């Protein structure tokens, strides 16, 4: 957290689940000069402001990542940017593909260009497991975003601006996730399950925020950070939330995977095992880490998928995590 002391940090999509937890953590555990919430929803900004009635370090900036001019103005004298804004609902992206591209791809490019022009020191972008070997539009747009941010280090040239990416799995209790979806249906005594074999990576909001902050502090530009997190079976989550509910198998939805992936086999030759996380190095001739990396290369043919994980959450652990949301 000390990297934020006396510095200015801006988070796009700052009124979302991640953004609210990130802002709370930085204000509580660090002494930043400014924390800027950049988002497009005035009501959510107003509601968030009520949580900090006497906080002079907090700023709110209405804007959309689609608007380069607004980003350029917002990034003035900002040291760090966390890019969390995205359209991330899979069905919505499939039905509104051009809108997803405008926010997730064009918005990413706008963030990169504004950061370079305004001399932002470090920018880290949030990705998703759906960006690895994507089969839906949301995942595809986030893969493009990932590649834009990695290549942004070449665009930055000799400036001080650097870009990296963090990729992790499903967040417990975040908006639009399976936990609130199940909670809405508990009163019926029936929980819809797409497939009994389905598995997912699982991470708490606090763990996600902590990992992003750690990665922001460790980055030199060009890295894609992947945390080592447990997997869970969707049927175990259903049993944890409603042991007596009847499970109704409805089939996998369009654009949905049976198991999620965070590192593809094709990325294994560039992946290092750093102990608590993996680091995918960019496939660029220009990339040289500022300090030698002490990670170990992963085995040839390695992939990181939710069904072949070495760590699994039990029903009791899932119940405890859901209760803490």
C-alpha positions, 0 to 999 in steps of 0.5 A, a space after each residue: 500500500 505504501 506505493 500510494 502514499 502521497 500519490 494520485 490514483 484513478 480507477 475507471 469503473 470505480 463505482 463497480 464492486 471492485 472499484 468500491 472495495 479498491 477505493 476503501 482499501 486505499 483510503 484506509 491503509 494508505 495515505 494517497 494524495 488523491 483517489 479519483 473515481 472515474 465512471 459514467 453513472 451519476 447515481 452510483 457516484 452520488 451513493 458512493 459519495 455518501 459513504 465518505 462525507 468528510 474525505 478530502 482525498 476522494 474525487 469523483 469524475 463523471 465520464 466514459 472510457 469511450 470519450 478520449 477527451 474526458 480521459 485526457 482531462 481526468 488523467 492530469 497529474 495522475 500517477 497510477 491508473 487501474 482500468 476496471 471499466 468494462 461491459 462484462 455480461 456475456 449475453 449482453 455482449 453477444 446481443 450488443 457486440 458493437 457496444 462491447 467493442 466500443 467500451 472494451 476495445 476502443 475504451 482500452 485504447 483511449 486509456 492507453 493513449 491518455 495515460 501516455 500523453 499525460 505521463 501516467 507512471 503505471 497503468 494496470 488493466 483488469 482482465 478475465 479468465 474468459 480472455 484465454 482461448 475465448 469463445 464469446 465476444 466478451 472474452 474476445 474483446 478482453 483478449 484484444 484489450 490485454 494485447 493492447 495494454 501489453 503493446 502499449 509499452 512499445 507505444 510509450 517509447 522512452 517515456 516513463 509510462 508502463 502498462 500491465 494486466 491482471 487476469 483472474 476468475 469469478 469474484 464471489 458475490 460481484 454484480 451479475 455473478 452466480 451467487 446473487 443469481 442463486 439467492 434470487 431463486 432460493 425462495 422457489 426451492 429450485 436452482 438452475 444448473 447449466 451442467 453438473 460437471 461445470 467448474 470455475 475459478 473462485 476468488 473473493 473481492 478482497 483477494 482480487 483487490 489485494 492481488 491487483 495492488 501487489 501487481 501494480 507495485 511489482 510491475 515493470 511493464 508488459 507482464 500479465 499477472 495470474 493469481 493461483 486461486 482455488 476452483 469450485 464445482 457449481 453443484 458444490 456451490 448450490 449445495 452450500 447455498 441451499 442443501 435442500 433445493 432441487 437442482 434443475 439441469 438447463 444446459 450450457 448457455 451460448 458462449 459459456 465454457 464447461 471449464 474456465 482457463 487462465 493460461 493456455 498451452 500456447 502461453 506456457 513457453 512464456 509463463 513463469 511460476 512465481 510461487 503465489 502467482 504466474 507471470 506471462 511474459 510478453 512475446 516482444 523482442 523489446 521486453 526486458 524486465 528491469 530486475 531479473 525474475 526469480 520465477 521458474 518456467 512452467 513445464 512444456 504443455 502446461 495450462 491453467 484450467 479450473 478442472 485441472 486445478 490442484 486446489 479445490 473449495 469444499 462445500 463448507 468453505 464455499 458456504 463460509 465465503 458466501 456468508 462473508 459477502 
